[in-house]
Amino acid sequence: MRSILRASALCWAVLLLGCKEPPRGPRYRGDGNAHARAGGTLVVHHEADVRGLDPATSYDEVSQIAIKLLFDGLLDYDYELNLIPRIASALPTISEDGKTFTFHLKRGVRFSNGRELVAEDVRWSMEHMLAPSTSSPGVGFFSLLVGLSEFAEGHSPHVSGIRVLDRYTIEFELTAADQTFLNAMAMPFTYPVPRENYAAHPTDVARNPVGAGAYTLEEWEPGVRLIFKRNPRYFEASTPRADRVLYEVNLQRESAFLRFRNGDLDHAHRFTPADRLFLRRSTQWAPYRVEGSGGDIWGLAMNCEMAPFNNVHVRRAVAFAMDRERWSRARNYALRPIGQALPPEIPGYSTTLSSVQSFNRARAREELALAGYPNGIEAPVTMWISEGATGTLYAELAQADLRAIGIKLEIKQVSFSIYLQQTARAHTAQMSLAGWNQDFPSAATFLDILFHSRNARPADAENRAFYRNASVDALLDRARTERDSVLRRNLYEQANEIVTRDAPWAFLFTSIRIEAYQPYVRNYRIHGLWSEFYRDVWLDLPRQRVAMRAAQNPWRNLAALMPFGGL
């Protein structure tokens, strides 16, 4: 396997070259194939770990990179963020009142276990996800399904608003015209799964996935790597793509970028400030570098149920204490400062928001005084962060900003999986460094998920600030069913105004994505919704060594004698 050969070569490189800088440009190029071809192993990475591979419950960025390889849904998005059919044969027909959606499935689509995927599988998968025992964070997206409450309370064996009409046709009926329903149907929560796999693995299905996606899970070494093998039964089996995807996890960004420059990784997507600056200035890597909006928001989530953040003035003090421009400088301007609940690309964002959060240390001290802390807060506040040097940097920036107004911040750094679990529990984390990527191009993907009270569950909460405001709930519920796009945007702007003023988060920034890939990696593009989307990548193999000057590598002749042909 190519990754094993690379690892051996890299070990030799360390011995021979010591601390010499890796090559300034790509070490390998493609073979020059004009047409896509199958084959090879795509080697990618992440700095955190995969939590699970059950689309109903594994709702985090790292896991969903893998889930997008293993599963497919009725709908998806193209690179322009248009809804497109996948397992469905076409976009659904919609009733005149906007409440009923009828999907027709493609025939001959099969799960990776060989069984044909039919409408009954879609129904079972949806009801499994919606069942209270599953504790899926996706339930809130489907709260307007007819009969959901009766099903959830155990009064009905099925959701009456989900109806199988024939082997390949399924219908969904809503109580109101939900303008986000089709967006929700494109989310991984809805990906069909075979019922028999849950019976075979009742306690560990998240580690034994069976889907209808382009790849199957071949091997999983927890905390180290996952290997995916191309699915010969995939309904697009004739489309050329990599034979395997090797997904390395818990790989810190500094070492990952060194391995990328040495040709040991095929794609790089997270960087230290110095590496990001190198990549942006490099003319040799420029053809293989892509940039785009992060489509996300980041901030400090404050638990509104725990002191001192049950006081709105304390939360506002934190929001005004944050020097967002300094944060951006610390990351070589990879962060775009923001002071509200929505990124600029999302309808509902406002340049004239009266409650916008900004750096104003005097105002922060005034808010602390209003909260009853004119001399600062004596008891330290604990902020939870995930592993990694970047999280540590952000924690140090937050500590400095809060120290300046008299708040002592203590840091609790844990693994990504523990962070996700514990910050989603009520009365557990006072504050956390929080981020959210859009699930679909609508304000609902931020405001509904992060700040609607129905998502402030005792456990597995997406509303990790445990923020509740009846006025915000009402605005969001109205916006969800408002068919007039202008009125709907106005409702989201009102909700954004209130949330920003109540400050359940100190909103800090939206990210600017920069990624790079090797010259032989083809058909990789930044997707507006899906982080690191590898399903359709193909490799231009065999890869060819790029000529290097002797001054760059004094061990060139000796390297040629290394096992597997050197680097």
C-alpha positions as CSV (number, residue, x, y, z in Angstrom):
1,M,0.0,0.0,0.0
2,R,1.3,3.4,-1.0
3,S,1.0,4.9,2.5
4,I,3.3,2.2,4.0
5,L,5.9,2.8,1.3
6,R,5.7,6.5,2.0
7,A,6.1,6.1,5.7
8,S,9.2,4.0,5.2
9,A,10.6,6.6,2.8
10,L,9.8,9.4,5.2
11,C,11.8,7.6,8.0
12,W,14.8,7.4,5.7
13,A,14.4,11.1,4.8
14,V,14.5,12.1,8.5
15,L,17.7,10.0,9.0
16,L,19.4,11.4,5.9
17,L,18.3,15.0,5.8
18,G,18.1,15.7,9.5
19,C,16.5,19.1,10.1
20,K,16.8,20.3,6.5
21,E,13.7,22.1,5.2
22,P,11.4,20.0,3.0
23,P,11.2,20.9,-0.7
24,R,9.8,24.4,-1.5
25,G,7.5,23.0,-4.2
26,P,5.7,19.7,-5.0
27,R,7.9,16.6,-5.1
28,Y,5.7,14.7,-7.4
29,R,3.5,15.5,-10.4
30,G,0.9,13.5,-12.2
31,D,1.4,11.3,-15.3
32,G,-0.6,13.6,-17.6
33,N,-3.7,11.5,-18.1
34,A,-6.3,13.6,-20.0
35,H,-9.2,11.5,-18.7
36,A,-10.2,10.4,-15.2
37,R,-9.1,6.9,-14.2
38,A,-9.7,4.6,-11.3
39,G,-6.9,3.4,-9.0
40,G,-4.5,4.3,-6.2
41,T,-4.8,5.3,-2.6
42,L,-5.8,8.8,-1.6
43,V,-4.1,9.7,1.7
44,V,-5.8,12.4,3.8
45,H,-5.8,13.5,7.4
46,H,-7.4,15.4,10.3
47,E,-6.0,16.6,13.6
48,A,-8.9,15.2,15.6
49,D,-10.5,11.8,15.8
50,V,-13.5,10.2,14.3
51,R,-16.2,9.7,16.9
52,G,-18.5,7.3,15.0
53,L,-19.9,6.4,11.6
54,D,-23.6,6.3,12.3
55,P,-25.2,9.1,10.2
56,A,-28.1,9.4,12.6
57,T,-25.9,10.3,15.6
58,S,-22.3,11.0,14.5
59,Y,-22.9,14.7,13.9
60,D,-19.4,16.3,13.9
61,E,-17.1,17.6,11.1
62,V,-14.4,14.9,11.5
63,S,-16.9,12.0,11.4
64,Q,-18.9,13.4,8.6
65,I,-15.9,13.5,6.3
66,A,-15.9,9.7,6.6
67,I,-19.7,9.4,6.5
68,K,-19.8,11.2,3.1
69,L,-17.6,8.4,1.7
70,L,-19.8,5.6,3.2
71,F,-23.3,6.8,2.7
72,D,-25.5,8.6,0.2
73,G,-28.9,10.3,0.5
74,L,-31.9,11.1,-1.5
75,L,-30.6,14.6,-2.1
76,D,-27.3,16.4,-2.1
77,Y,-25.7,19.7,-3.1
78,D,-23.6,20.5,-6.1
79,Y,-20.6,22.8,-5.8
80,E,-22.8,25.8,-6.4
81,L,-25.0,24.7,-3.5
82,N,-27.9,23.8,-5.7
83,L,-30.0,20.9,-4.4
84,I,-29.6,17.8,-6.7
85,P,-31.0,14.3,-6.6
86,R,-28.7,11.4,-5.7
87,I,-30.6,8.2,-4.7
88,A,-33.8,10.0,-5.7
89,S,-34.4,9.9,-9.4
90,A,-35.3,13.6,-9.4
91,L,-36.2,16.4,-7.1
92,P,-39.5,15.6,-5.3
93,T,-42.8,16.8,-6.4
94,I,-44.3,19.3,-3.9
95,S,-48.0,19.8,-3.3
96,E,-49.6,23.2,-4.0
97,D,-49.8,24.0,-0.3
98,G,-46.1,23.2,0.2
99,K,-46.8,20.5,2.8
100,T,-46.4,17.2,0.9
101,F,-43.2,16.0,-0.8
102,T,-43.1,12.9,-3.0
103,F,-39.8,11.2,-3.8
104,H,-39.2,8.5,-6.4
105,L,-36.1,6.4,-5.9
106,K,-33.6,5.2,-8.5
107,R,-34.0,1.5,-9.2
108,G,-31.1,-0.8,-8.6
109,V,-29.3,1.2,-5.9
110,R,-27.8,-1.2,-3.4
111,F,-26.4,-1.1,0.0
112,S,-22.8,-2.3,0.3
113,N,-24.0,-5.6,1.7
114,G,-25.7,-6.3,-1.7
115,R,-29.3,-5.7,-0.9
116,E,-31.4,-3.3,-3.0
117,L,-32.3,0.0,-1.3
118,V,-36.1,0.6,-1.5
119,A,-38.6,3.1,-0.1
120,E,-39.2,1.0,3.0
121,D,-35.5,1.4,3.9
122,V,-35.9,5.2,3.7
123,R,-38.9,5.1,6.0
124,W,-37.2,2.8,8.6
125,S,-34.1,4.9,8.6
126,M,-36.0,8.1,9.1
127,E,-38.1,6.6,12.0
128,H,-34.9,5.1,13.5
129,M,-33.3,8.6,13.5
130,L,-36.5,10.2,14.9
131,A,-36.9,7.6,17.7
132,P,-36.2,9.1,21.2
133,S,-34.0,6.1,22.0
134,T,-31.6,7.1,19.2
135,S,-31.0,10.6,20.7
136,S,-30.2,11.9,17.2
137,P,-29.4,15.7,17.1
138,G,-31.3,15.7,13.7
139,V,-34.8,15.4,15.2
140,G,-35.4,19.1,15.4
141,F,-35.1,19.5,11.6
142,F,-38.2,17.3,11.1
143,S,-40.4,18.5,13.9
144,L,-43.2,19.5,11.5
145,L,-43.7,15.9,10.2
146,V,-47.3,14.9,10.7
147,G,-47.6,12.3,13.5
148,L,-44.1,12.8,14.9
149,S,-45.3,13.6,18.4
150,E,-47.5,10.5,18.6
151,F,-44.6,8.4,17.4
152,A,-42.2,9.9,19.8
153,E,-44.6,9.4,22.7
154,G,-45.1,5.7,21.8
155,H,-48.7,6.1,20.8
156,S,-48.0,5.0,17.2
157,P,-45.5,2.5,15.7
158,H,-44.9,4.8,12.7
159,V,-44.7,8.4,11.8
160,S,-48.0,8.9,9.9
161,G,-46.5,11.6,7.8
162,I,-44.0,9.2,6.3
163,R,-45.8,7.0,3.8
164,V,-44.4,4.3,1.5
165,L,-46.5,4.4,-1.6
166,D,-44.8,1.6,-3.5
167,R,-41.4,-0.1,-3.6
168,Y,-39.7,3.0,-5.0
169,T,-41.9,5.9,-3.9
170,I,-42.1,7.6,-0.5
171,E,-44.1,10.6,0.6
172,F,-43.6,13.1,3.5
173,E,-46.4,15.2,4.9
174,L,-45.9,18.2,7.1
175,T,-48.1,20.2,9.4
176,A,-46.9,23.4,7.8
177,A,-44.9,24.5,4.7
178,D,-41.4,24.1,6.1
179,Q,-39.0,26.1,3.9
180,T,-36.0,24.1,5.2
181,F,-37.4,20.6,4.7
182,L,-35.6,19.8,1.5
183,N,-32.4,21.2,3.0
184,A,-32.9,18.8,5.9
185,M,-33.5,15.9,3.6
186,A,-30.0,16.5,2.1
187,M,-28.4,16.2,5.5
188,P,-26.6,13.0,6.6
189,F,-29.2,12.3,9.3
190,T,-31.5,11.1,6.5
191,Y,-29.1,8.8,4.7
192,P,-30.7,5.4,4.3
193,V,-29.2,2.5,6.4
194,P,-30.1,-1.2,6.3
195,R,-32.2,-2.3,9.3
196,E,-30.5,-5.7,9.5
197,N,-27.1,-4.0,10.2
198,Y,-28.6,-2.4,13.4
199,A,-29.9,-5.8,14.4
200,A,-26.5,-7.3,13.9
201,H,-24.7,-4.6,15.8
202,P,-27.1,-3.2,18.4
203,T,-24.5,-1.6,20.5
204,D,-21.7,-0.7,18.1
205,V,-23.2,0.0,14.7
206,A,-21.3,3.3,14.6
207,R,-18.1,1.3,14.2
208,N,-19.7,-1.2,11.7
209,P,-21.3,1.0,9.1
210,V,-23.2,-0.3,6.0
211,G,-24.4,2.3,3.6
212,A,-25.0,3.0,-0.1
213,G,-22.0,5.2,-0.6
214,A,-19.0,5.2,-2.9
215,Y,-16.8,3.4,-0.3
216,T,-16.9,0.7,2.3
217,L,-15.0,0.6,5.6
218,E,-12.1,-1.8,5.2
219,E,-10.2,-1.1,8.4
220,W,-10.4,1.1,11.5
221,E,-7.5,1.5,13.9
222,P,-9.1,3.8,16.6
223,G,-7.2,7.0,17.1
224,V,-4.8,6.2,14.2
225,R,-6.5,5.7,10.8
226,L,-9.4,4.5,8.8
227,I,-9.2,2.8,5.4
228,F,-12.0,2.9,2.9
229,K,-12.3,0.7,-0.1
230,R,-14.1,1.6,-3.3
231,N,-17.6,0.1,-3.3
232,P,-18.1,-2.0,-6.5
233,R,-21.9,-2.0,-5.9
234,Y,-22.2,1.8,-5.8
235,F,-24.8,3.1,-8.2
236,E,-22.1,5.2,-9.9
237,A,-19.6,2.3,-9.9
238,S,-18.4,3.3,-13.4
239,T,-17.2,6.7,-12.3
240,P,-13.4,6.7,-11.9
241,R,-12.2,7.4,-8.4
242,A,-9.5,6.3,-6.0
243,D,-9.5,2.6,-5.1
244,R,-8.9,3.5,-1.4
245,V,-9.0,6.4,0.9
246,L,-6.7,6.3,3.9
247,Y,-7.9,8.8,6.5
248,E,-5.3,9.4,9.2
249,V,-6.5,11.0,12.4
250,N,-5.0,12.7,15.4
251,L,-2.3,14.2,13.2
252,Q,-1.3,17.6,14.3
253,R,-1.2,20.3,11.6
254,E,2.6,21.1,11.9
255,S,3.7,17.5,11.2
256,A,0.9,17.0,8.7
257,F,2.1,19.9,6.6
258,L,5.7,18.6,6.6
259,R,4.4,15.3,5.5
260,F,2.4,17.0,2.8
261,R,5.4,18.8,1.5
262,N,7.4,15.6,1.5
263,G,4.7,13.9,-0.6
264,D,3.4,11.7,2.2
265,L,-0.1,13.2,2.3
266,D,-2.2,14.1,-0.7
267,H,-4.2,17.0,0.8
268,A,-3.6,19.6,3.5
269,H,-6.4,21.7,5.0
270,R,-5.3,23.1,8.4
271,F,-2.1,25.1,9.0
272,T,-0.1,27.0,11.5
273,P,0.1,30.7,10.8
274,A,3.6,30.3,9.5
275,D,2.7,27.4,7.2
276,R,-0.3,29.2,5.9
277,L,1.8,32.3,5.1
278,F,4.3,30.0,3.3
279,L,1.6,28.4,1.2
280,R,0.1,31.8,0.3
281,R,3.4,33.2,-0.8
282,S,4.5,30.0,-2.7
283,T,4.4,30.3,-6.5
284,Q,5.2,26.7,-6.9
285,W,2.2,25.6,-4.9
286,A,-0.2,28.2,-6.3
287,P,-1.7,26.0,-9.0
288,Y,-2.6,23.5,-6.3
289,R,-4.0,25.9,-3.7
290,V,-7.6,26.7,-3.3
291,E,-9.4,29.2,-1.1
292,G,-12.9,29.8,-0.1
293,S,-15.2,31.1,2.6
294,G,-15.4,28.9,5.7
295,G,-19.2,29.2,5.8
296,D,-18.9,29.0,9.6
297,I,-19.0,31.0,12.8
298,W,-16.7,30.7,15.8
299,G,-17.0,32.2,19.3
300,L,-17.1,31.6,23.0
301,A,-20.2,29.8,24.0
302,M,-21.4,30.8,27.5
303,N,-23.7,28.5,29.5
304,C,-26.7,30.6,30.3
305,E,-27.8,28.2,33.0
306,M,-24.5,28.5,35.0
307,A,-23.1,31.4,37.0
308,P,-21.8,33.9,36.1
309,F,-23.2,33.6,32.6
310,N,-26.8,33.3,33.7
311,N,-26.4,37.1,33.9
312,V,-26.7,38.8,30.5
313,H,-24.5,41.6,31.5
314,V,-21.6,39.2,32.2
315,R,-22.1,37.7,28.8
316,R,-22.1,41.1,27.1
317,A,-18.9,42.0,29.0
318,V,-17.2,39.0,27.6
319,A,-18.4,39.9,24.1
320,F,-17.1,43.5,24.3
321,A,-13.8,42.3,25.8
322,M,-12.7,40.3,22.7
323,D,-10.1,42.0,20.5
324,R,-11.1,40.3,17.3
325,E,-8.6,42.1,15.1
326,R,-5.8,40.8,17.4
327,W,-7.2,37.3,17.0
328,S,-7.1,37.7,13.3
329,R,-3.5,39.0,13.3
330,A,-2.5,36.0,15.5
331,R,-3.7,33.7,12.7
332,N,-2.1,35.6,9.9
333,Y,-5.5,37.0,8.9
334,A,-7.0,33.6,8.3
335,L,-10.0,34.8,10.4
336,R,-12.5,37.4,9.3
337,P,-13.7,39.2,12.5
338,I,-17.5,39.1,13.1
339,G,-19.7,40.3,15.8
340,Q,-23.1,38.6,15.1
341,A,-24.6,35.2,14.9
342,L,-24.4,34.8,11.1
343,P,-21.6,34.9,8.6
344,P,-21.9,37.5,5.8
345,E,-22.9,35.0,3.1
346,I,-26.1,34.0,4.8
347,P,-29.3,35.9,4.3
348,G,-30.2,37.5,7.7
349,Y,-26.7,38.9,8.2
350,S,-26.9,42.7,8.6
351,T,-24.3,45.4,8.2
352,T,-26.5,47.8,10.3
353,L,-27.1,45.5,13.3
354,S,-27.6,47.8,16.3
355,S,-26.5,45.1,18.7
356,V,-23.4,44.0,16.9
357,Q,-20.6,42.9,19.2
358,S,-17.3,44.8,19.0
359,F,-14.1,45.3,20.9
360,N,-14.8,48.0,23.5
361,R,-13.0,47.4,26.8
362,A,-14.7,50.4,28.6
363,R,-18.1,49.0,27.6
364,A,-17.1,45.6,28.9
365,R,-16.3,47.0,32.3
366,E,-19.6,48.9,32.3
367,E,-21.4,45.7,31.7
368,L,-19.5,43.9,34.5
369,A,-20.5,46.8,36.8
370,L,-24.2,46.4,35.8
371,A,-23.9,42.7,36.6
372,G,-22.6,43.6,40.1
373,Y,-18.9,43.1,39.5
374,P,-17.4,46.6,39.3
375,N,-14.0,45.2,40.3
376,G,-14.1,42.1,38.1
377,I,-15.1,38.5,39.0
378,E,-13.1,36.9,41.7
379,A,-13.9,33.2,41.0
380,P,-12.2,31.8,37.9
381,V,-14.2,30.8,34.9
382,T,-13.4,27.5,33.2
383,M,-13.4,27.3,29.4
384,W,-13.4,23.9,27.6
385,I,-11.3,23.5,24.4
386,S,-10.5,20.5,22.2
387,E,-7.0,19.2,21.6
388,G,-4.5,20.9,19.3
389,A,-2.1,23.9,19.3
390,T,-4.7,26.1,17.6
391,G,-7.2,25.7,20.4
392,T,-4.5,26.4,22.8
393,L,-3.7,29.6,21.0
394,Y,-7.3,30.7,21.0
395,A,-7.5,29.9,24.7
396,E,-4.5,32.1,25.4
397,L,-6.0,35.0,23.4
398,A,-9.3,34.7,25.4
399,Q,-7.4,34.6,28.7
400,A,-5.6,37.8,27.8
401,D,-8.7,39.6,26.7
402,L,-10.7,38.6,29.8
403,R,-7.8,39.3,32.2
404,A,-7.9,42.9,31.0
405,I,-11.4,43.3,32.4
406,G,-10.9,41.4,35.6
407,I,-12.0,37.8,34.7
408,K,-9.6,34.9,35.3
409,L,-10.0,32.2,32.7
410,E,-8.9,28.6,33.4
411,I,-8.5,26.2,30.5
412,K,-9.8,22.6,30.4
413,Q,-8.3,20.9,27.3
414,V,-9.7,17.5,26.4
415,S,-10.0,15.2,23.4
416,F,-12.4,16.2,20.6
417,S,-14.8,13.3,21.4
418,I,-14.9,14.2,25.2
419,Y,-15.3,17.9,24.3
420,L,-18.3,17.2,22.1
421,Q,-19.9,15.0,24.7
422,Q,-19.4,17.1,27.8
423,T,-20.1,20.6,26.3
424,A,-23.4,19.2,25.1
425,R,-24.5,18.3,28.7
426,A,-26.5,20.7,30.8
427,H,-24.8,22.3,33.8
428,T,-21.4,21.0,32.8
429,A,-19.3,23.5,30.9
430,Q,-19.3,27.1,31.9
431,M,-17.8,28.3,28.7
432,S,-16.4,26.6,25.6
433,L,-14.6,27.5,22.4
434,A,-17.3,26.8,19.9
435,G,-17.6,26.7,16.1
436,W,-20.4,25.8,13.7
437,N,-20.3,25.0,10.0
438,Q,-23.4,25.6,7.9
439,D,-25.4,22.5,7.1
440,F,-27.3,24.2,4.3
441,P,-27.3,27.8,3.0
442,S,-29.9,29.3,5.3
443,A,-29.9,31.3,8.6
444,A,-31.8,28.4,10.1
445,T,-28.7,26.2,10.1
446,F,-27.1,28.7,12.6
447,L,-30.0,30.3,14.5
448,D,-32.3,27.3,14.8
449,I,-29.7,24.8,15.7
450,L,-27.5,26.9,18.0
451,F,-30.1,29.1,19.7
452,H,-33.6,27.6,19.5
453,S,-34.6,26.4,23.0
454,R,-35.7,23.0,21.7
455,N,-32.1,22.2,21.0
456,A,-31.0,22.9,24.6
457,R,-31.5,19.3,25.6
458,P,-30.1,17.9,28.9
459,A,-27.6,15.8,26.8
460,D,-26.5,15.9,23.2
461,A,-27.5,19.5,23.0
462,E,-26.6,21.5,19.9
463,N,-27.6,24.7,21.7
464,R,-24.5,24.4,23.9
465,A,-25.1,27.8,25.5
466,F,-28.4,26.4,26.8
467,Y,-29.9,29.7,25.7
468,R,-33.7,30.2,25.8
469,N,-35.7,33.1,24.6
470,A,-39.4,32.7,23.7
471,S,-39.3,35.7,21.3
472,V,-36.4,34.1,19.4
473,D,-38.2,30.8,19.2
474,A,-41.3,32.4,17.8
475,L,-39.4,34.3,15.2
476,L,-37.5,31.2,14.1
477,D,-40.6,29.1,14.0
478,R,-42.4,31.7,11.8
479,A,-39.4,32.1,9.5
480,R,-39.3,28.3,9.0
481,T,-42.7,28.3,7.4
482,E,-42.8,31.7,5.8
483,R,-42.9,31.2,2.0
484,D,-42.1,34.8,1.1
485,S,-38.3,35.0,0.9
486,V,-38.2,38.8,1.8
487,L,-40.4,38.3,4.9
488,R,-38.4,35.2,5.9
489,R,-35.1,37.1,5.7
490,N,-36.6,39.9,7.8
491,L,-37.6,37.4,10.5
492,Y,-34.1,36.0,10.6
493,E,-32.6,39.5,10.9
494,Q,-34.8,40.2,13.9
495,A,-33.8,36.9,15.5
496,N,-30.1,37.7,14.8
497,E,-30.5,41.1,16.5
498,I,-31.9,39.6,19.7
499,V,-29.5,36.7,19.9
500,T,-26.5,39.0,19.3
501,R,-27.8,41.4,22.0
502,D,-28.4,38.5,24.5
503,A,-24.8,37.3,23.8
504,P,-25.1,33.5,24.5
505,W,-21.9,33.5,22.5
506,A,-19.2,36.1,22.1
507,F,-19.2,36.0,18.3
508,L,-15.6,36.2,17.1
509,F,-14.9,35.3,13.5
510,T,-15.7,33.3,10.4
511,S,-12.8,31.5,8.8
512,I,-11.2,31.8,5.4
513,R,-10.4,28.4,4.1
514,I,-7.2,27.6,2.3
515,E,-6.3,24.1,1.2
516,A,-3.7,22.5,-1.0
517,Y,-3.4,19.2,-2.8
518,Q,-0.7,17.3,-4.7
519,P,-0.4,17.9,-8.5
520,Y,-1.6,14.3,-9.2
521,V,-4.8,14.8,-7.2
522,R,-7.6,15.6,-9.6
523,N,-11.2,16.8,-9.3
524,Y,-10.7,18.2,-5.8
525,R,-12.6,21.4,-5.0
526,I,-13.7,23.1,-1.8
527,H,-17.4,22.3,-1.3
528,G,-19.5,25.1,0.2
529,L,-21.1,22.7,2.7
530,W,-19.1,19.5,3.1
531,S,-15.7,19.8,4.8
532,E,-12.9,17.9,2.9
533,F,-15.2,16.2,0.3
534,Y,-13.2,13.4,-1.2
535,R,-15.8,11.1,-2.9
536,D,-15.2,12.2,-6.5
537,V,-11.4,12.6,-6.4
538,W,-9.3,10.6,-8.8
539,L,-5.5,10.2,-9.0
540,D,-3.3,10.8,-12.0
541,L,-1.0,7.8,-11.5
542,P,1.7,6.7,-11.7
543,R,3.0,9.9,-10.1
544,Q,6.3,11.2,-11.5
545,R,9.2,12.7,-9.5
546,V,9.8,16.4,-10.0
547,A,13.4,17.1,-10.8
548,M,15.2,18.7,-7.8
549,R,18.4,20.7,-7.8
550,A,21.4,19.1,-6.0
551,A,21.6,22.1,-3.8
552,Q,18.2,21.3,-2.4
553,N,19.1,17.7,-1.7
554,P,22.7,16.8,-1.3
555,W,21.8,13.2,-0.6
556,R,20.1,12.8,-4.0
557,N,22.3,10.0,-5.2
558,L,22.1,8.1,-1.9
559,A,18.4,8.7,-1.7
560,A,18.0,6.8,-5.0
561,L,19.3,3.7,-3.2
562,M,16.7,3.9,-0.4
563,P,14.0,1.3,-0.1
564,F,11.0,1.8,-2.4
565,G,12.8,4.4,-4.5
566,G,13.4,7.1,-1.9
567,L,11.1,10.0,-1.2
